[in-house]
Amino acid sequence: MSTRTVRLDDEAEKILQEIRNVTGLFISDVLKQGLISYREKALITTQKMPIDIYSELDLGPGGYAIADSTKVKQTVKEKLKNKLNK
């Protein structure tokens, strides 16, 4: 077991005291539970793969696509032609 010195600002100290008053736990127990809770959250966040993040994005129907994938060449030609004719 190790000993740590931690500085808490007024807000954190107030929260710690509120938790102790409600639960009756010792400071070390409150901090341990907080670390366990944060570890679970951090592991979930850091284990996300790029596809997980991409899947959460709401791109709507077709995402950023401006045309059906089977008509890409035709659509690009049309878009470029329209852009150059302006």
C-alpha positions, 0 to 999 in steps of 0.5 A: 500500500502506498501513500499519496498527497493530493491537492483538492480545490474548494469545489472538489473538497466540497464534493468529497465532503458531501459524498462522505456525509451521504455514504459514511465512507472514509476519504480513501474509500471514496477516492478508491471508488472514484478511481474504479469508476473512472477506470471503467469509463476510461477503458471503454473510451480508449478501446474504441476503434475508428470504425466505432467512432465513425459508426456513431456519427450521424451522417444521414442517408448516404453520409457525405455522398453526393451520388450513388456509388455506381454513378460516381464517374458520371456525377463527378463529370456533371459536378465539374461541368456545372462548376466550370460553366458558372 
